Amino acid sequence: MRRPGPLGHLAVYGTLQFPEILLSLLGRVPAMEPGMIVDHEARRLPGVSFPGLVAVPGGNAPAHVIVDLSTEEWEILDAYEDDFYSLVDVVVRIDGVLEVPAVSYAVPASMASASVWTPAWFAAEHLETFLGEMSG
């Protein structure tokens, strides 16, 4: 695990917000609350279908907050993420008002393109293939 100890809530903004992917990895879909990661954006990464989170003052990245991960599940998700991701502290705004502290996997800004990554684009263009690659 990249960051030992109790981690609290995990904010997921990319592939991990898809129930099908969580089910494949964890064998269940944890409880999630939709929100926005404040002062960040999910950006496309060159050559891959998954995104990277980068700090952008005034930006908002659509996300979900997972609130009930076990230590074993944290380890599974940590192993799933590539080595270039690091856990960072973020704030997630839920219902436009409530601000919840969480951690999320981010990338260095130099890795990301200027294009915003969207769940709708991924679902339409890559989800089926991505799930096939995970099981194969």
C-alpha positions, 0 to 999 in steps of 0.5 A, spaced: 500 500 500 502 506 498 500 510 504 499 506 510 494 506 516 486 508 515 485 512 509 478 514 510 474 515 504 476 514 497 474 518 491 474 515 484 473 519 478 475 514 473 474 506 471 473 505 479 466 509 479 463 503 474 460 498 478 462 493 473 469 494 474 469 494 482 465 488 482 470 484 477 476 487 482 472 486 489 467 481 488 462 487 490 460 494 489 461 498 495 456 504 497 458 510 493 456 517 493 456 521 487 460 528 488 465 533 485 472 533 487 474 540 488 480 544 484 481 538 480 480 535 473 480 528 470 484 528 464 485 524 458 492 520 458 496 519 452 495 512 449 490 509 454 483 509 455 483 511 463 484 518 466 489 521 471 486 526 476 490 533 476 490 539 480 486 545 477 484 551 481 477 552 480 476 545 476 471 540 478 472 532 477 465 528 477 467 522 482 464 518 487 466 517 494 467 510 496 465 509 504 466 502 506 472 499 504 476 494 508 483 493 508 484 488 503 479 491 498 484 498 499 490 493 497 486 490 491 485 497 489 492 500 490 495 494 486 490 495 480 492 502 480 499 503 476 505 505 479 505 513 476 499 514 481 499 517 488 494 518 493 493 525 494 488 528 499 482 531 496 475 534 498 469 532 495 463 536 494 456 532 495 449 535 493 453 542 491 454 543 499 457 538 503 464 537 503 467 531 505 475 529 505 477 523 502 483 521 498 484 519 490 489 517 485 492 522 482 498 523 476 503 529 475 500 534 471 505 533 466 503 526 464 496 528 462 493 532 456 489 538 456 483 534 454 477 532 460 476 525 460 468 523 461 465 517 464 460 517 458 466 517 453 469 511 456 462 507 457 461 508 450 468 507 447 472 503 452 468 499 457 466 493 454 473 492 451 476 494 458 472 489 462 474 484 457 482 485 458 481 485 466 478 478 465 483 475 460 
